[in-house]
Amino acid sequence: MNATDRTPADLLGSALAADPGRPLVTFYDDATGERVELSVATFANWVAKTANLLQDELSAEPGDRVSLLLPAHWQTAVWLLACASVGAVADVSGDPAAADVVVSGPDSLEAARACSGARIALALRPLGGRFPQPPEGFADYAVEVPGQGDRFAPYAPVDPEAPALIVAGREFTGAEVVERARAEATDLGLTGPGSRILSGLPYDTWEGLHAGLYGPLATGGSVVLCRNLDRLGDEALDKRVESERVAVISR
């Protein structure tokens, strides 16, 4: 990866330049049987569209707080990088009442109504499907995002030293996310380009975010992100590790 990368969005840009066709996020939901694999290019396209939605439709600016009431999911990973692209602060499980924008899954809609700003709802259905009936007071992400542009350029440069992420009460700048992701990658077992980690950790701690997104992104690796992994038996897990060519498990 590029040693000059200072923000998570920089890391994604370098990954896209290096090998756009390689897998970046492979997502499983063991409650529904869903499997989705996103290459670097496909993931980056989702990030660009979401960043355009955030900047142009929701009027988010650098420093604005975006409360992410979402589980460990490929679309959550997209939102984390979209926030980084705009310069907004991704507040994982953060108080929606204190946020400029709230992004909610189907299980946290009532809590999300405390946000007085823009509200986006994600159905978290297979293939990024929309809600059968849009929740009142929310824009449906699956309806809004397809029409957004495939390339993104921030209106203002993103400051690597500005707040970028809040998780478990800890605030990180973009530069800190990159530095910590790189520094802790070896401890996680990520040895460099091509390393593949399976993570069943939730996204509400740094450890979960590192294993499930930032660590692989910072090292040229990839992640098999598993939701509801506790529903998978040991034998089935062994088969997944083999079929997905996983080198490291974090659960």
CORVEN-V5053 format. One record per pair of residues at least 24 apart in sequence whose C-alpha atoms are under 10 Angstrom apart, sorted by the first residue. I is the first residue (numbers start at 1). J is the second residue. If there is no record, write none. Layout:
i->I j->J
i->I j->J
//
This chain:
i->1 j->192
i->1 j->193
i->1 j->217
i->1 j->218
i->1 j->219
i->1 j->220
i->2 j->218
i->2 j->219
i->2 j->220
i->3 j->218
i->5 j->160
i->5 j->174
i->5 j->175
i->5 j->178
i->5 j->179
i->5 j->218
i->6 j->158
i->6 j->159
i->6 j->160
i->6 j->161
i->6 j->173
i->6 j->174
i->6 j->175
i->6 j->176
i->6 j->177
i->6 j->178
i->6 j->179
i->7 j->81
i->7 j->84
i->7 j->85
i->7 j->87
i->7 j->158
i->7 j->159
i->7 j->160
i->7 j->161
i->7 j->162
i->7 j->164
i->7 j->173
i->7 j->174
i->7 j->175
i->7 j->176
i->7 j->177
i->7 j->178
i->7 j->179
i->8 j->80
i->8 j->81
i->8 j->82
i->8 j->83
i->8 j->84
i->8 j->85
i->8 j->160
i->8 j->164
i->8 j->173
i->8 j->174
i->8 j->175
i->8 j->176
i->8 j->177
i->8 j->178
i->8 j->179
i->8 j->181
i->8 j->213
i->8 j->214
i->8 j->217
i->8 j->218
i->9 j->44
i->9 j->47
i->9 j->80
i->9 j->81
i->9 j->82
i->9 j->83
i->9 j->84
i->9 j->85
i->9 j->86
i->9 j->87
i->9 j->158
i->9 j->174
i->9 j->178
i->9 j->217
i->10 j->81
i->10 j->84
i->10 j->85
i->10 j->160
i->10 j->174
i->10 j->178
i->10 j->218
i->11 j->81
i->11 j->178
i->11 j->214
i->11 j->217
i->11 j->218
i->11 j->219
i->11 j->220
i->12 j->40
i->12 j->41
i->12 j->43
i->12 j->44
i->12 j->47
i->12 j->81
i->12 j->85
i->12 j->214
i->12 j->217
i->12 j->218
i->12 j->220
i->13 j->40
i->13 j->41
i->13 j->44
i->14 j->217
i->14 j->218
i->14 j->220
i->15 j->40
i->15 j->41
i->15 j->44
i->15 j->217
i->15 j->218
i->15 j->219
i->15 j->220
i->15 j->221
i->16 j->40
i->16 j->41
i->16 j->42
i->16 j->43
i->16 j->44
i->17 j->41
i->18 j->220
i->19 j->220
i->20 j->44
i->22 j->194
i->22 j->220
i->22 j->221
i->22 j->222
i->23 j->194
i->23 j->196
i->23 j->221
i->23 j->222
i->23 j->223
i->23 j->224
i->24 j->194
i->24 j->196
i->24 j->213
i->24 j->216
i->24 j->217
i->24 j->220
i->24 j->221
i->24 j->222
i->24 j->223
i->24 j->224
i->25 j->73
i->25 j->74
i->25 j->77
i->25 j->196
i->25 j->197
i->25 j->212
i->25 j->213
i->25 j->216
i->25 j->217
i->25 j->221
i->25 j->222
i->25 j->223
i->25 j->224
i->25 j->225
i->26 j->73
i->26 j->74
i->26 j->198
i->26 j->222
i->26 j->223
i->26 j->224
i->26 j->225
i->26 j->226
i->26 j->244
i->27 j->72
i->27 j->73
i->27 j->74
i->27 j->75
i->27 j->198
i->27 j->199
i->27 j->223
i->27 j->224
i->27 j->225
i->27 j->226
i->27 j->227
i->28 j->73
i->28 j->74
i->28 j->200
i->28 j->224
i->28 j->225
i->28 j->226
i->28 j->227
i->28 j->228
i->28 j->229
i->29 j->72
i->29 j->73
i->29 j->126
i->29 j->225
i->29 j->226
i->29 j->227
i->29 j->228
i->29 j->229
i->29 j->231
i->29 j->232
i->30 j->226
i->30 j->227
i->30 j->228
i->30 j->229
i->30 j->230
i->30 j->231
i->30 j->232
i->31 j->227
i->31 j->228
i->31 j->229
i->31 j->230
i->31 j->231
i->31 j->232
i->32 j->125
i->32 j->126
i->32 j->227
i->32 j->228
i->33 j->126
i->34 j->125
i->34 j->126
i->34 j->127
i->34 j->226
i->34 j->227
i->35 j->126
i->35 j->127
i->35 j->224
i->35 j->225
i->35 j->226
i->36 j->74
i->36 j->126
i->36 j->127
i->36 j->128
i->36 j->224
i->36 j->225
i->37 j->74
i->37 j->223
i->37 j->224
i->37 j->225
i->38 j->74
i->38 j->222
i->39 j->222
i->40 j->217
i->40 j->222
i->43 j->74
i->43 j->75
i->43 j->77
i->43 j->78
i->43 j->81
i->44 j->78
i->44 j->81
i->44 j->82
i->44 j->150
i->44 j->151
i->44 j->152
i->45 j->78
i->45 j->149
i->45 j->150
i->45 j->151
i->45 j->152
i->46 j->75
i->46 j->77
i->46 j->78
i->46 j->79
i->46 j->81
i->46 j->82
i->46 j->145
i->46 j->146
i->46 j->148
i->46 j->149
i->46 j->150
i->46 j->151
i->47 j->75
i->47 j->77
i->47 j->78
i->47 j->79
i->47 j->80
i->47 j->81
i->47 j->82
i->47 j->83
i->47 j->84
i->47 j->85
i->47 j->145
i->47 j->150
i->47 j->151
i->47 j->152
i->48 j->78
i->48 j->79
i->48 j->81
i->48 j->82
i->48 j->85
i->48 j->86
i->48 j->145
i->48 j->148
i->48 j->149
i->48 j->150
i->48 j->151
i->48 j->152
i->48 j->153
i->49 j->78
i->49 j->82
i->49 j->144
i->49 j->145
i->49 j->146
i->49 j->147
i->49 j->148
i->49 j->149
i->49 j->150
i->49 j->151
i->49 j->152
i->50 j->75
i->50 j->78
i->50 j->79
i->50 j->80
i->50 j->81
i->50 j->82
i->50 j->83
i->50 j->85
i->50 j->86
i->50 j->141
i->50 j->144
i->50 j->145
i->50 j->146
i->50 j->148
i->50 j->149
i->50 j->150
i->50 j->152
i->51 j->78
i->51 j->79
i->51 j->80
i->51 j->81
i->51 j->82
i->51 j->83
i->51 j->84
i->51 j->85
i->51 j->86
i->51 j->87
i->51 j->88
i->51 j->145
i->51 j->148
i->51 j->149
i->51 j->150
i->51 j->151
i->51 j->152
i->51 j->153
i->51 j->154
i->52 j->82
i->52 j->85
i->52 j->86
i->52 j->145
i->52 j->147
i->52 j->148
i->52 j->149
i->52 j->150
i->52 j->151
i->52 j->152
i->52 j->153
i->52 j->154
i->53 j->82
i->53 j->141
i->53 j->144
i->53 j->145
i->53 j->146
i->53 j->147
i->53 j->148
i->53 j->149
i->53 j->152
i->54 j->79
i->54 j->82
i->54 j->83
i->54 j->85
i->54 j->86
i->54 j->88
i->54 j->101
i->54 j->118
i->54 j->120
i->54 j->145
i->55 j->82
i->55 j->83
i->55 j->85
i->55 j->86
i->55 j->87
i->55 j->88
i->55 j->152
i->55 j->153
i->55 j->154
i->55 j->155
i->56 j->148
i->56 j->154
i->56 j->155
i->57 j->118
i->57 j->144
i->57 j->145
i->57 j->148
i->58 j->100
i->58 j->101
i->58 j->117
i->58 j->118
i->58 j->119
i->58 j->120
i->59 j->100
i->59 j->101
i->59 j->118
i->60 j->86
i->60 j->87
i->60 j->88
i->60 j->100
i->60 j->101
i->60 j->118
i->61 j->86
i->61 j->87
i->61 j->88
i->61 j->89
i->61 j->100
i->61 j->154
i->61 j->155
i->61 j->156
i->62 j->86
i->62 j->87
i->62 j->88
i->62 j->89
i->62 j->154
i->62 j->155
i->62 j->156
i->62 j->157
i->62 j->158
i->62 j->159
i->62 j->162
i->62 j->163
i->62 j->164
i->63 j->87
i->63 j->88
i->63 j->89
i->63 j->90
i->63 j->100
i->63 j->158
i->63 j->159
i->63 j->162
i->63 j->163
i->63 j->164
i->64 j->88
i->64 j->89
i->64 j->90
i->64 j->99
i->64 j->100
i->64 j->101
i->64 j->163
i->64 j->164
i->65 j->89
i->65 j->90
i->65 j->91
i->65 j->94
i->65 j->95
i->65 j->96
i->65 j->98
i->65 j->99
i->65 j->100
i->65 j->101
i->65 j->102
i->65 j->163
i->65 j->164
i->65 j->165
i->65 j->166
i->66 j->90
i->66 j->91
i->66 j->92
i->66 j->93
i->66 j->94
i->66 j->95
i->66 j->96
i->66 j->98
i->66 j->99
i->66 j->100
i->66 j->101
i->66 j->102
i->66 j->103
i->66 j->115
i->66 j->117
i->66 j->118
i->66 j->119
i->66 j->165
i->66 j->166
i->67 j->91
i->67 j->92
i->67 j->93
i->67 j->94
i->67 j->95
i->67 j->96
i->67 j->97
i->67 j->98
i->67 j->99
i->67 j->100
i->67 j->101
i->67 j->102
i->67 j->103
i->67 j->104
i->67 j->112
i->67 j->115
i->67 j->119
i->67 j->166
i->68 j->92
i->68 j->93
i->68 j->94
i->68 j->95
i->68 j->96
i->68 j->99
i->68 j->101
i->68 j->102
i->68 j->103
i->68 j->104
i->68 j->105
i->68 j->112
i->68 j->120
i->68 j->204
i->69 j->93
i->69 j->94
i->69 j->95
i->69 j->96
i->69 j->102
i->69 j->103
i->69 j->104
i->69 j->105
i->69 j->106
i->69 j->107
i->69 j->108
i->69 j->109
i->69 j->111
i->69 j->112
i->69 j->121
i->69 j->122
i->69 j->204
i->70 j->103
i->70 j->104
i->70 j->105
i->70 j->106
i->70 j->107
i->70 j->108
i->70 j->121
i->70 j->122
i->70 j->124
i->70 j->202
i->70 j->203
i->70 j->204
i->71 j->104
i->71 j->105
i->71 j->107
i->71 j->124
i->71 j->201
i->71 j->202
i->71 j->203
i->71 j->204
i->71 j->227
i->72 j->199
i->72 j->200
i->72 j->201
i->72 j->202
i->72 j->203
i->72 j->204
i->72 j->208
i->72 j->209
i->72 j->212
i->72 j->213
i->72 j->225
i->72 j->226
i->72 j->227
i->72 j->228
i->73 j->124
i->73 j->202
i->73 j->203
i->73 j->212
i->73 j->225
i->73 j->226
i->73 j->227
i->74 j->124
i->74 j->128
i->74 j->212
i->74 j->213
i->74 j->224
i->74 j->225
i->74 j->226
i->74 j->227
i->75 j->122
i->75 j->124
i->75 j->128
i->76 j->103
i->76 j->104
i->76 j->105
i->76 j->122
i->76 j->124
i->76 j->203
i->76 j->213
i->77 j->203
i->77 j->209
i->77 j->212
i->77 j->213
i->77 j->214
i->77 j->225
i->78 j->213
i->79 j->103
i->80 j->164
i->80 j->165
i->80 j->209
i->80 j->213
i->80 j->214
i->81 j->213
i->81 j->214
i->82 j->152
i->83 j->164
i->83 j->165
i->84 j->158
i->84 j->159
i->84 j->160
i->84 j->163
i->84 j->164
i->84 j->165
i->84 j->173
i->84 j->174
i->85 j->152
i->85 j->153
i->85 j->154
i->85 j->157
i->85 j->158
i->85 j->164
i->86 j->152
i->86 j->153
i->86 j->154
i->86 j->155
i->86 j->156
i->86 j->157
i->86 j->158
i->86 j->164
i->87 j->154
i->87 j->155
i->87 j->156
i->87 j->157
i->87 j->158
i->87 j->159
i->87 j->160
i->87 j->162
i->87 j->163
i->87 j->164
i->87 j->165
i->87 j->174
i->88 j->158
i->88 j->162
i->88 j->163
i->88 j->164
i->88 j->165
i->89 j->162
i->89 j->163
i->89 j->164
i->89 j->165
i->89 j->166
i->89 j->171
i->89 j->172
i->89 j->173
i->89 j->174
i->90 j->163
i->90 j->164
i->90 j->165
i->90 j->166
i->90 j->167
i->90 j->171
i->90 j->172
i->91 j->164
i->91 j->165
i->91 j->166
i->91 j->167
i->91 j->168
i->91 j->169
i->91 j->170
i->91 j->171
i->91 j->204
i->92 j->165
i->92 j->166
i->92 j->167
i->92 j->168
i->92 j->169
i->92 j->203
i->92 j->204
i->92 j->205
i->92 j->206
i->92 j->209
i->93 j->166
i->93 j->167
i->93 j->168
i->93 j->169
i->93 j->203
i->93 j->204
i->93 j->205
i->94 j->166
i->94 j->167
i->94 j->168
i->94 j->169
i->94 j->204
i->102 j->138
i->103 j->138
i->103 j->139
i->103 j->140
i->103 j->141
i->104 j->138
i->104 j->140
i->104 j->141
i->106 j->131
i->106 j->135
i->109 j->135
i->109 j->136
i->109 j->137
i->109 j->138
i->112 j->138
i->113 j->137
i->113 j->138
i->120 j->144
i->165 j->206
i->166 j->204
i->166 j->205
i->166 j->206
i->167 j->203
i->167 j->204
i->167 j->205
i->167 j->206
i->167 j->207
i->167 j->209
i->168 j->203
i->168 j->204
i->168 j->205
i->168 j->206
i->169 j->204
i->169 j->205
i->170 j->205
i->170 j->206
i->177 j->206
i->177 j->210
i->177 j->214
i->177 j->215
i->177 j->218
i->178 j->214
i->178 j->215
i->178 j->217
i->178 j->218
i->179 j->218
i->180 j->206
i->180 j->210
i->180 j->214
i->180 j->215
i->180 j->218
i->181 j->206
i->181 j->207
i->181 j->209
i->181 j->210
i->181 j->211
i->181 j->213
i->181 j->214
i->181 j->215
i->181 j->216
i->181 j->217
i->181 j->218
i->181 j->219
i->182 j->210
i->182 j->214
i->182 j->215
i->182 j->216
i->182 j->217
i->182 j->218
i->182 j->219
i->183 j->215
i->183 j->218
i->184 j->210
i->184 j->211
i->184 j->215
i->185 j->210
i->185 j->211
i->185 j->214
i->185 j->215
i->185 j->216
i->185 j->218
i->185 j->219
i->186 j->215
i->186 j->219
i->188 j->215
i->188 j->216
i->188 j->248
i->188 j->249
i->188 j->250
i->189 j->215
i->189 j->247
i->189 j->248
i->189 j->249
i->189 j->250
i->190 j->215
i->190 j->216
i->190 j->218
i->190 j->219
i->190 j->220
i->190 j->221
i->190 j->222
i->190 j->247
i->190 j->248
i->191 j->216
i->191 j->219
i->191 j->220
i->191 j->221
i->191 j->247
i->192 j->216
i->192 j->218
i->192 j->219
i->192 j->220
i->192 j->221
i->193 j->217
i->193 j->218
i->193 j->219
i->193 j->220
i->193 j->221
i->193 j->222
i->194 j->219
i->194 j->220
i->194 j->221
i->194 j->222
i->194 j->247
i->195 j->219
i->195 j->220
i->195 j->221
i->195 j->222
i->195 j->223
i->195 j->245
i->195 j->246
i->195 j->247
i->195 j->248
i->196 j->220
i->196 j->221
i->196 j->222
i->196 j->223
i->196 j->224
i->196 j->241
i->196 j->244
i->196 j->245
i->196 j->246
i->196 j->247
i->196 j->248
i->196 j->249
i->197 j->221
i->197 j->222
i->197 j->223
i->197 j->224
i->197 j->225
i->197 j->241
i->197 j->244
i->197 j->245
i->197 j->246
i->197 j->247
i->197 j->248
i->197 j->249
i->197 j->250
i->198 j->222
i->198 j->223
i->198 j->224
i->198 j->225
i->198 j->226
i->198 j->240
i->198 j->241
i->198 j->244
i->198 j->245
i->198 j->246
i->198 j->247
i->198 j->248
i->198 j->249
i->198 j->250
i->198 j->251
i->199 j->223
i->199 j->224
i->199 j->225
i->199 j->226
i->199 j->227
i->199 j->229
i->199 j->248
i->199 j->249
i->199 j->250
i->199 j->251
i->200 j->224
i->200 j->225
i->200 j->226
i->200 j->227
i->200 j->228
i->200 j->229
i->200 j->230
i->200 j->249
i->200 j->250
i->200 j->251
i->201 j->225
i->201 j->226
i->201 j->227
i->201 j->228
i->201 j->229
i->201 j->249
i->201 j->250
i->201 j->251
i->202 j->226
i->202 j->227
i->202 j->228
i->202 j->251
i->207 j->250
i->208 j->250
i->208 j->251
i->211 j->248
i->211 j->249
i->211 j->250
i->211 j->251
i->212 j->250
i->222 j->246
i->223 j->248
i->223 j->249
i->224 j->248
i->224 j->249
i->225 j->250
i->226 j->251
//
